[in-house]
Amino acid sequence: MHEDVPRQILAKHWIPGMVRPLVSGSFETLEDWSARRFDAIVTSTPHIRERFAKLGANAIDVCNFPILEELVRDTAWDSRRNEVCYIGGISRIRGIEPIVAALPDTNTRLNLAGPWSEPDLKAQLEHEGWARVNDLGVLDRQGVAAVLARSKVGLVTLFPTPNYVDALPIKLFEYMAAGMPVVASDFPVWREIVDDAGCGLLVDPQDPAAIAAAINRLLSDETLARTMGDAGKQAVLNKYSWAAEGLKLVRLYDALRKS
């Protein structure tokens, strides 16, 4: 289970607002009923695991952390461009509008890579800030690694929707693995990760001025940016990689096979 779907439903713009609580509650009832009947439930975050563990389900979390061989490179800081990046699905609730609005107040360009989930959104963003966007489309893993290697700051400013505040977005850890400081939404779970690692700055994701200020601070202070980038990379090497998470899955399958 990759998402906390009942909470995700509450942010679905295509479901009428007054109906969302009913749809969310009905889906949660179905999930809760089903959860007790599975041999095991694998979730992508501890938060989702705890929800099903409280029901008595056999639940484990296997976090969606980076595969180190894909992204960890020894990229010299001086070889990076004065650019920031956003990798992943592009939508309003993932914060693209404030990011683009922040760009005119910076001296940088945005490397934007990923699929658009709202067809009309891109046209609405083609204003002053859009002139600073490198719209790269959907990239393969080698393309993603190249963008991460050339950029200096990674942006992960998702909006505070019920599904995101407890999420562990893969892009956060990919930026860290690539040795970049991050500008991230100031959510309690993310604050614990970013502050503990010392790998970036936290902002109000709906405030373009705050996003611009964080970008400018990192790009104007090379020592700070490099120190945070190195700290994030070390945190991934020590703690936030797929290697340990994959073993959890293997142990679960082994236990189920023997039961």
N, C-alpha and C positions, 0 to 999 in steps of 0.2 A: 504494500500500500504506500504509494508515493505521496499522496496528498491527504490532508484532513478534509475529506470531501464535504461533510456537512457545513464546515466553516467556509470552505471555498464557494459553496453555493450562495452564501450570503453576499458575495461580492460579484455574482454573475450579472452583468449589466443587461443581458438579453432576457432575463427573467424579471417580470414586473416586481417592483419593490415590495408591494404588499403580500405577494405570494411567496417570496423567498423563504420566510421563516417556516411556512407550512411544508414547502418542498424539502428544506433542510432537515426539519424534524422527522419527516416521513423517511427520508433516506437514512438518517441516523438510526431510526428504529429498525429498518431492514438490515443495516450493517451490524448492529448489536445482536440481532437475532441470529444472523449468519455466523458471526464471529465465534460463537460457542460451539459451532458444528465443524469447524476446520481443525485439521491436525495441528496446524501452526499458522501464525500470521507474521509476516515479515514487513516491517515498517521502515520508512526512510528517516525517521527522527525519533528520539526518545519521547518527545511529547505525544506523538501518535501511539507509540508502544504503550505508554502509561494508560491511555484511554482504554485500550483493549485488555490490558493486564487487570484492570479494575473489574472487568467483567468475568474474570477467571479464565480468559483465553491464554493459550500458549503463545505468547508474543515476544518477539525479539526485534531490536532495531539494528539495521544494517545501513549505516549512513552513506550517502552518495558523495564520497570523498574522491579526490583526483587519483588517477593512475599516474604515479610519478614519472614513469618512463615516457609518457606522452608530453608532459609540460615542463618538467624541471630542466632548465638549460642554464649554462653558465654565461649569461648574456651580460657583457660589459655595460655599465650604466651609460657611459659616454656614447655608446652605439645606439641608444634608444632615442626616439624622436620626442619632441616636445608635444606629445599627444596623450590623450586619455582614451579609455575604451569602455564599451559596454558590450558584453557577449551574452546572447540568450534571447528568449522570446521577448517581443517588443509590444507593449500595450500601455494603456493609460495607467492601470493600477501597478504596473511595474516601473512607473516613474519617468517615462520618456519625455513628457511635456516639460516638467521643471528642469530636466537635464539640458534640453535644447534651449530653453529660455535662459539658462545660466551662461551659455557659451559666449554671448557678446560681451560679458563682463570678465572674460578671461583672455589669455593670450595663447590659446591652444586650439587643437582640433579634436573632434570626437571620432574615433574608429568604432562604427556601429555595425555589429554583425549579428544576424538572427532573423527569424521569421516574424512577420507582422501578423498579429491576431485580429486586428480591426482594420478592414480594407480602407476606410475613409480617413484613418488617423494620419497617415503619412502626408496626405495633401494638406491637412490642417497645420502641419508642422513646418511647412515650407515658407517660413518667414525669415526674419533677420538672422536668427540663430542657426537656421538650416544651412546657411552658407559655410558654416564651420564644421559640417558633418561629412565624413567619408562613409557613404552608405555602401557597405561591402556585401550586403546580401547574406545568404546562408552559406557558411563555410564548412568544409570537412575538418577533421581533427588537425591535420597538418596546417590548414589555413588558420584555425583558431590559435594554434601554438605560435605561428608567425606573428599574428596580431599582438598576442601577449608579450612576445619578445621585443617588439618594437615600441610598445607604449610605456608610459611612465607611471600612470595612475589607473586603477580599476574602479569603476563605479558600480555600486549595487545599492541603489536607493529605491527599493520597492516601497509601496505605500503601506500604511499600517492597517491592512485588512486582517480579519480574523485568521485567515489561512497563512499569512506571511509572517506575522509577528513571532511565531514559534518555529518557523521554517529554518532549514539549513541549506541555503541556495548554493548549488555547486559552483556558481561563478565566483562567489566569495573566496572559496578555497583554491580555485584555479588561479585567481589573481595572486593569492598568497604564494602558491607553488611557483609562479613565474617570477617571483621576487619583486612584485610591485606593491607599494602602499595602496590602501583602499580608502575610498570614501563611501561609507555605509550608513544605512538608516539606523537611527538611534533606538533600537528595540532592546529590551533587557537581555534576551538570549544572545543577540549579536554583540551587545556591549561587553558581555562576559568574554566572548571569544576575542574580539578586537583589542580590548583593554588588557586582557591577560597576555596576549601575544605582543602587544605594543606595535601593531602593524598598520594603524591607520587612524582616520578621523571619523567621528560620528556626527550626523547632521539630521535636521528635520527634512525628510525626503520630499516634502511638498513646498519647500522654500528655495526658489532658485538662487536667491542672494546667499543663503547659507552654503549651498552646493558650490557656487562660484568662489566663495571665500575659502572653502576647504581646498579646492583645486589650486587656487592661487598660492595658498600657503605651502602646499607640497611642491609645486613647481618652482617656487622662488627660494626654497630652502633645500638645496641638494643634499646636504648632510642629513637632515631630518628624513627626507624621502628615501634615501638609500638605507638609512638605519632601520626605518619601518619596513621597507621591502625585504631586507635581509632577515628581520625578525619574523615576518610572516612566512617566508620560505622555510626557516628553521622549524617553526611551529608545525607546518605541514609535514616536514620530514620526520618529526618526532611524534606527531599525534594525529594529524588529520589526513591520512592517506588510505587508499583502498586496501592495501595489503592486510592490515589487521581486520578491517571490516569483512573482507572476503572470507577470512577464517571463521568468522561467526556463522556464516551461511553454510560452510562445509560442515561445521560441527552440528548444526541443526539437522542437515540432511542425514548425517551419520547416525544421529540419535533416533530419527524417524525410521531409518532403515532397520535399526536394531530393535525397535519397539514392536 
